[in-house]
Structures are given as structure tokens and as C-alpha cells.
Amino acid sequence: MTALSWRDGLQELRRLLAAEGGDPDCIRDVGLAWRGFRAFLVVPLDGLFDRWEGDVEADTLVLEFGVSEWPDGPPRLLLARRFAIPAVEWRDGVPGEPSGGEDDLDLAYTVQIEMELTFPPGTSGEADGFWTAARSGEFEVTALAEAGELVTGFRLGRPILSGIALTNCN
């Protein structure tokens, strides 16, 4: 499979959700959300920070869901694809280009392309896990199956809100 620039990853996730029959701006089905996100996980991303070679895990799936409602709002399920990129300047939430200067050779930012589903108050479940791929887009089939069982096994009901974003974790 041809690698896609990490900068185009958000648009690719939106495209894959639409291909599953969903509206990327209004996801109301957890199964559909997982199918689209799982398809996104097998797309290799190009331009990741590769200063470290060998056993470094360059691509990570993060899954988080709180036990119940948090003080700051209703319960949310987060599916995120987290990876490192060369240090870039961010303006208004948008990444710029690397400066290419000698000072930036050892700097990396951790970013993620995330999908967050918000559920009605009273929805409960618990998950907090991550799975890694040694090379971008090469998650183990068993790891993806395990993550999928967690996501779809909650029986969370219908999300009331959804959002997709590229975020800087630093």
C-alpha cells in the first residue's frame, strides 16, 4: 500500500468514514466509527519522525473511555492514532513546515489524528489501552481485533456528538 503523508491523514479518515456510509461530521454508530478508523490504521503514514531506528514503535493506536461521566462533561470514547513528526511550528492548530535547521534534528512533536464520540450522561464502560506498530500502518491483526472487541463490545448506544481532529499532544 502506498504511504500517505501524515498531513493528509485527517482527510483520509474522513474519506474512509464516508466510504462506510457515515457522515464524518456526525457519527452516530460506534460500529461504523470503528470500521472506518480500523481501515485508517492500515494506511501507512509518511513523514513520521524516524531519528530512532530499530525497535521504535512509530505508530500507536490509543483507545480511552472513562468509567462514567466526568466532572467536565458527558462520557467520551477516544480513538486516536498517535505518532511523532519532526518539530514544526503550529499556528491556529495547523502544523507548519519543518525549519530544516540543524537545531531541529533531535526535536519531535507527538501528534494524533483522533475521533471522539460523546455519549449521553449515564453511559458507562471502561477502557484505557494502546497498541503499537513497529512500522506505520503495520498493526498486528490480533491487536486490531482486540481493540475492536473493546470498542464494539461496550454496547454504548448511540453517540450524541462526534469530532475528528489533528491535535498536537505537546
Backbone as numpy.savetxt, mean C-alpha at the origin, in Angstrom:
# Nx Ny Nz CAx CAy CAz Cx Cy Cz
7.03 -9.57 -16.19 6.18 -8.40 -16.19 7.09 -7.15 -16.19
6.72 -6.17 -16.96 7.48 -4.93 -17.05 7.31 -4.11 -15.78
8.41 -3.58 -15.28 8.37 -2.74 -14.08 7.74 -1.40 -14.41
7.05 -0.87 -13.43 6.36 0.41 -13.52 7.04 1.37 -12.57
7.22 2.61 -12.96 7.80 3.60 -12.05 6.95 3.68 -10.79
7.62 3.77 -9.63 6.87 3.89 -8.38 5.97 5.11 -8.41
6.34 6.13 -9.17 5.53 7.35 -9.28 4.19 7.09 -9.96
4.13 6.05 -10.77 2.88 5.71 -11.48 2.07 4.65 -10.73
2.57 4.21 -9.58 1.90 3.16 -8.83 0.49 3.51 -8.38
0.28 4.74 -7.96 -1.06 5.15 -7.50 -2.07 5.04 -8.63
-1.69 5.51 -9.82 -2.59 5.41 -10.97 -2.84 3.96 -11.37
-1.81 3.12 -11.23 -1.97 1.70 -11.55 -2.95 1.05 -10.57
-2.86 1.36 -9.30 -3.82 0.82 -8.34 -5.23 1.26 -8.68
-5.40 2.50 -9.02 -6.73 3.00 -9.42 -7.25 2.23 -10.64
-6.37 2.01 -11.62 -6.76 1.29 -12.84 -7.19 -0.14 -12.51
-6.42 -0.81 -11.62 -6.73 -2.20 -11.27 -8.04 -2.31 -10.49
-8.32 -1.34 -9.63 -9.60 -1.34 -8.92 -10.77 -1.16 -9.88
-10.58 -0.27 -10.85 -11.62 -0.07 -11.87 -11.81 -1.33 -12.71
-10.71 -2.03 -13.01 -10.80 -3.28 -13.79 -11.57 -4.36 -13.03
-11.55 -4.28 -11.69 -12.32 -5.22 -10.86 -13.79 -4.82 -10.78
-14.13 -3.68 -11.36 -15.52 -3.23 -11.35 -15.83 -2.23 -10.26
-14.81 -1.70 -9.60 -15.02 -0.75 -8.51 -14.71 0.68 -8.92
-15.22 1.59 -8.13 -14.92 3.01 -8.29 -13.78 3.32 -7.32
-12.58 3.64 -7.82 -11.44 3.88 -6.93 -11.68 4.97 -5.89
-12.64 5.87 -6.14 -12.93 6.95 -5.20 -14.04 6.60 -4.22
-14.64 5.43 -4.39 -15.77 5.06 -3.53 -15.86 3.53 -3.45
-14.92 2.93 -2.74 -14.88 1.47 -2.64 -15.82 1.03 -1.52
-16.76 0.17 -1.86 -17.75 -0.27 -0.88 -17.78 -1.78 -0.70
-16.73 -2.45 -1.17 -16.68 -3.91 -1.09 -15.26 -4.32 -0.70
-15.11 -4.97 0.45 -13.79 -5.37 0.94 -13.14 -6.39 0.01
-13.92 -7.34 -0.50 -13.38 -8.35 -1.41 -12.83 -7.72 -2.68
-13.57 -6.79 -3.25 -13.12 -6.08 -4.45 -11.85 -5.28 -4.14
-11.83 -4.62 -2.99 -10.65 -3.85 -2.59 -9.43 -4.76 -2.52
-9.58 -5.94 -1.91 -8.44 -6.84 -1.79 -8.00 -7.37 -3.15
-8.95 -7.74 -4.01 -8.57 -8.25 -5.34 -7.77 -7.21 -6.12
-8.22 -5.96 -6.11 -7.49 -4.90 -6.81 -6.12 -4.65 -6.20
-6.05 -4.64 -4.86 -4.78 -4.39 -4.21 -3.82 -5.55 -4.41
-4.34 -6.77 -4.37 -3.49 -7.95 -4.59 -2.91 -7.92 -6.00
-3.72 -7.55 -6.99 -3.22 -7.44 -8.37 -2.12 -6.37 -8.44
-2.24 -5.31 -7.68 -1.24 -4.26 -7.64 0.07 -4.76 -7.04
-0.01 -5.65 -6.06 1.20 -6.13 -5.38 2.13 -6.93 -6.28
1.63 -7.52 -7.34 2.49 -8.30 -8.23 3.13 -7.46 -9.33
2.76 -6.18 -9.41 3.37 -5.28 -10.39 4.71 -4.82 -9.83
5.83 -5.14 -10.49 7.12 -4.66 -9.99 7.24 -3.15 -10.15
7.77 -2.50 -9.13 7.97 -1.05 -9.17 9.44 -0.75 -9.43
9.68 0.21 -10.28 11.03 0.61 -10.65 11.38 1.92 -9.94
12.67 2.12 -9.71 13.15 3.35 -9.11 13.21 3.31 -7.60
13.07 2.12 -7.01 13.17 2.00 -5.57 14.61 2.22 -5.13
14.80 2.63 -3.91 16.13 2.89 -3.37 16.84 1.56 -3.20
17.97 1.40 -3.87 18.63 0.10 -3.87 20.07 0.19 -3.38
20.34 1.11 -2.44 21.70 1.23 -1.90 22.15 -0.07 -1.27
21.23 -0.74 -0.59 21.58 -2.00 0.07 21.33 -3.13 -0.91
22.26 -4.05 -0.98 22.09 -5.19 -1.88 22.11 -6.47 -1.06
21.57 -7.52 -1.61 21.58 -8.81 -0.91 20.21 -9.16 -0.37
20.11 -9.28 0.96 18.88 -9.77 1.58 17.89 -8.67 1.95
18.07 -7.49 1.44 17.17 -6.39 1.79 15.81 -6.61 1.15
14.78 -6.36 1.91 13.42 -6.50 1.42 12.94 -5.15 0.93
12.83 -5.00 -0.36 12.58 -3.70 -0.96 11.10 -3.34 -1.07
10.22 -4.27 -0.83 8.80 -4.06 -1.09 8.03 -4.72 0.05
7.12 -3.98 0.69 6.43 -4.53 1.86 4.94 -4.27 1.77
4.15 -5.28 2.08 2.70 -5.15 2.23 2.43 -4.96 3.71
1.70 -3.91 4.05 1.33 -3.62 5.43 -0.19 -3.68 5.53
-0.66 -4.38 6.55 -2.09 -4.51 6.79 -2.34 -4.13 8.25
-3.22 -3.18 8.49 -3.54 -2.76 9.85 -5.04 -2.57 10.00
-5.57 -3.08 11.09 -6.96 -2.84 11.43 -7.07 -2.85 12.94
-7.65 -1.82 13.50 -7.79 -1.72 14.95 -8.84 -2.65 15.50
-8.76 -2.89 16.80 -9.70 -3.78 17.48 -11.12 -3.23 17.37
-11.28 -1.97 17.58 -12.59 -1.33 17.49 -12.38 0.16 17.27
-13.38 0.93 17.52 -13.30 2.36 17.28 -12.19 3.02 18.10
-11.42 3.86 17.45 -10.36 4.61 18.12 -10.89 5.96 18.54
-10.22 6.62 19.47 -10.67 7.94 19.90 -10.73 8.97 18.77
-9.91 8.77 17.73 -9.87 9.75 16.64 -10.80 9.43 15.48
-11.71 8.52 15.68 -12.69 8.28 14.62 -13.07 6.82 14.50
-13.89 6.51 13.50 -14.36 5.13 13.31 -13.23 4.20 12.88
-13.46 2.89 12.99 -12.42 1.92 12.64 -12.06 1.96 11.16
-10.75 1.71 10.89 -10.25 1.77 9.52 -9.37 0.56 9.24
-9.47 0.07 8.02 -8.59 -0.97 7.52 -7.61 -0.30 6.57
-6.32 -0.50 6.82 -5.28 0.06 5.97 -4.57 -1.06 5.24
-4.51 -0.95 3.92 -3.69 -1.81 3.07 -2.66 -0.88 2.45
-1.38 -1.15 2.68 -0.34 -0.27 2.16 0.78 -1.07 1.54
1.31 -0.55 0.47 2.51 -1.08 -0.15 3.62 -0.08 0.15
4.55 -0.47 1.01 5.58 0.43 1.54 6.93 0.07 0.94
7.70 1.10 0.54 9.01 0.88 -0.05 9.85 2.13 0.12
11.15 2.00 -0.12 12.08 3.13 -0.01 12.39 3.67 -1.39
12.52 4.98 -1.46 12.89 5.67 -2.70 14.07 6.59 -2.39
14.83 7.01 -3.41 15.87 8.00 -3.14 15.25 9.27 -2.55
15.97 9.94 -1.68 15.47 11.15 -1.05 15.08 12.18 -2.11
13.88 12.71 -1.97 13.37 13.75 -2.87 12.67 14.80 -2.02
12.54 15.97 -2.57 11.81 17.03 -1.87 10.32 16.87 -2.17
9.49 17.01 -1.14 8.04 16.90 -1.30 7.45 18.30 -1.18
6.57 18.62 -2.09 5.84 19.90 -2.05 4.36 19.63 -2.21
3.61 20.06 -1.23 2.15 19.87 -1.25 1.78 18.41 -1.46
2.52 17.51 -0.82 2.22 16.09 -0.89 2.65 15.40 -2.16
3.41 16.09 -3.01 3.85 15.53 -4.29 5.37 15.42 -4.29
5.90 14.23 -4.65 7.36 14.08 -4.66 7.99 14.76 -5.86
9.13 15.39 -5.61 9.90 16.00 -6.69 10.90 14.99 -7.24
11.88 15.49 -7.96 12.92 14.64 -8.52 14.12 14.63 -7.57
14.89 13.51 -7.55 16.11 13.50 -6.73 17.08 14.57 -7.23
17.80 15.17 -6.29 18.73 16.22 -6.68 19.93 15.65 -7.41
20.28 14.39 -7.11 21.42 13.77 -7.76 22.75 14.20 -7.18
22.72 15.00 -6.14 23.96 15.46 -5.51 24.61 14.36 -4.69
25.90 14.50 -4.47 26.67 13.52 -3.69 26.10 13.35 -2.29
25.55 14.42 -1.71 25.04 14.35 -0.34 23.81 13.44 -0.22
23.11 13.19 -1.30 21.89 12.40 -1.27 22.12 10.90 -1.49
23.35 10.47 -1.73 23.59 9.08 -2.09 23.17 8.10 -1.00
23.23 8.49 0.26 22.89 7.59 1.34 21.54 7.89 1.96
20.74 8.75 1.34 19.45 9.12 1.91 18.32 8.43 1.18
17.35 7.98 1.95 16.17 7.36 1.36 14.95 7.82 2.14
13.84 7.85 1.47 12.56 8.11 2.12 11.73 6.84 2.02
10.97 6.60 3.04 10.01 5.51 3.00 8.67 6.11 2.60
8.07 5.54 1.57 6.77 6.01 1.10 5.85 4.81 1.00
4.57 5.10 0.88 3.63 3.99 0.66 2.48 4.45 -0.20
2.00 3.49 -0.97 0.76 3.66 -1.71 -0.27 2.91 -0.89
-1.27 3.62 -0.42 -2.18 3.04 0.56 -3.63 3.16 0.14
-4.39 2.19 0.63 -5.83 2.21 0.50 -6.38 2.09 1.91
-7.25 3.01 2.27 -7.85 2.98 3.60 -9.36 2.88 3.45
-9.93 1.91 4.14 -11.38 1.71 4.15 -11.88 2.03 5.55
-12.89 2.87 5.65 -13.46 3.26 6.94 -14.80 2.56 7.10
-15.03 2.05 8.31 -16.23 1.27 8.59 -17.11 1.96 9.63
-18.38 1.56 9.71 -19.28 2.17 10.69 -18.79 1.93 12.12
-19.11 2.86 13.02 -18.77 2.64 14.43 -19.30 1.29 14.91
-18.53 0.63 15.75 -18.93 -0.67 16.27 -18.35 -1.84 15.50
-17.81 -1.59 14.30 -17.16 -2.65 13.55 -15.90 -3.07 14.30
-15.66 -4.38 14.40 -14.47 -4.80 15.14 -13.72 -5.89 14.39
-12.46 -5.96 14.69 -11.55 -6.92 14.11 -10.16 -6.52 14.55
-9.20 -7.38 14.34 -7.84 -7.04 14.73 -6.84 -7.65 13.78
-5.95 -6.81 13.27 -4.87 -7.28 12.41 -3.77 -6.24 12.44
-2.57 -6.70 12.43 -1.42 -5.83 12.35 -0.28 -6.71 11.84
-0.03 -6.66 10.57 0.99 -7.53 10.02 1.63 -6.94 8.79
2.74 -7.55 8.42 3.39 -7.14 7.18 4.06 -8.35 6.55
4.17 -8.28 5.24 4.80 -9.33 4.44 5.74 -8.65 3.48
6.90 -9.23 3.26 7.90 -8.58 2.42 8.26 -9.43 1.20
8.76 -8.72 0.21 9.27 -9.37 -1.01 10.72 -8.93 -1.17
11.59 -9.87 -1.46 13.00 -9.54 -1.64 13.20 -8.62 -2.84
12.38 -8.81 -3.85 12.42 -7.94 -5.02 11.01 -7.45 -5.30
10.92 -6.24 -5.77 9.63 -5.60 -5.97 8.69 -6.46 -6.83
7.48 -6.64 -6.31 6.45 -7.38 -7.02 6.54 -8.88 -6.89
7.51 -9.39 -6.12 7.69 -10.83 -6.00 7.31 -11.34 -4.60
6.11 -10.99 -4.16 5.60 -11.51 -2.90 5.31 -12.99 -3.05
5.56 -13.76 -2.01 5.27 -15.19 -2.05 3.77 -15.40 -2.13
3.36 -16.39 -2.89 1.94 -16.70 -3.06 1.30 -17.03 -1.71
2.01 -17.77 -0.87 1.45 -18.12 0.45 1.28 -16.89 1.33
2.20 -15.93 1.23 2.08 -14.70 2.02 0.86 -13.90 1.57
0.65 -13.80 0.27 -0.52 -13.08 -0.24 -1.81 -13.78 0.14
-1.80 -15.11 0.12 -2.99 -15.87 0.52 -3.30 -15.63 2.00
-2.26 -15.62 2.83 -2.45 -15.36 4.27 -3.02 -13.96 4.50
-2.46 -12.97 3.85 -2.96 -11.61 3.98 -4.40 -11.51 3.49
-4.69 -12.16 2.38 -6.05 -12.15 1.82 -7.06 -12.78 2.76
-6.66 -13.87 3.42 -7.56 -14.51 4.38 -7.86 -13.57 5.55
-6.86 -12.82 5.99 -7.10 -11.84 7.06 -8.10 -10.78 6.61
-7.84 -10.19 5.46 -8.68 -9.09 4.97 -10.11 -9.55 4.73
-10.29 -10.63 4.01 -11.65 -11.07 3.66 -12.31 -11.87 4.78
-11.52 -12.40 5.71 -12.08 -13.19 6.80 -12.71 -12.36 7.91
-12.49 -11.07 7.92 -13.06 -10.22 8.97 -14.57 -10.14 8.92
-15.13 -10.21 7.73 -16.56 -9.99 7.53 -16.95 -8.64 8.13
-16.25 -7.62 7.69 -16.40 -6.28 8.25 -17.66 -5.57 7.80
-18.26 -6.05 6.76 -19.41 -5.33 6.23 -18.97 -4.34 5.17
-19.81 -3.38 4.95 -19.60 -2.42 3.86 -18.88 -1.18 4.37
-17.75 -0.83 3.73 -17.06 0.41 4.11 -17.96 1.62 3.85
-17.83 2.64 4.69 -18.61 3.86 4.50 -17.80 4.95 3.80
-16.48 4.83 3.86 -15.58 5.76 3.17 -14.36 4.99 2.68
-13.70 5.52 1.67 -12.45 4.92 1.22 -11.55 6.02 0.68
-10.28 5.72 0.65 -9.31 6.66 0.10 -8.07 5.94 -0.37
-7.45 6.48 -1.41 -6.21 5.93 -1.96 -5.23 7.09 -2.04
-3.98 6.85 -1.61 -3.01 7.94 -1.60 -1.58 7.43 -1.69
-0.68 8.30 -2.12 0.75 8.11 -2.04 1.21 8.99 -0.89
1.82 8.40 0.16 2.18 9.18 1.32 3.67 9.00 1.65
4.23 10.05 2.21 5.61 10.04 2.69 5.56 9.64 4.15
6.19 8.55 4.52 6.15 8.03 5.89 7.17 8.73 6.80
8.05 9.54 6.26 9.08 10.19 7.08 8.53 11.34 7.87
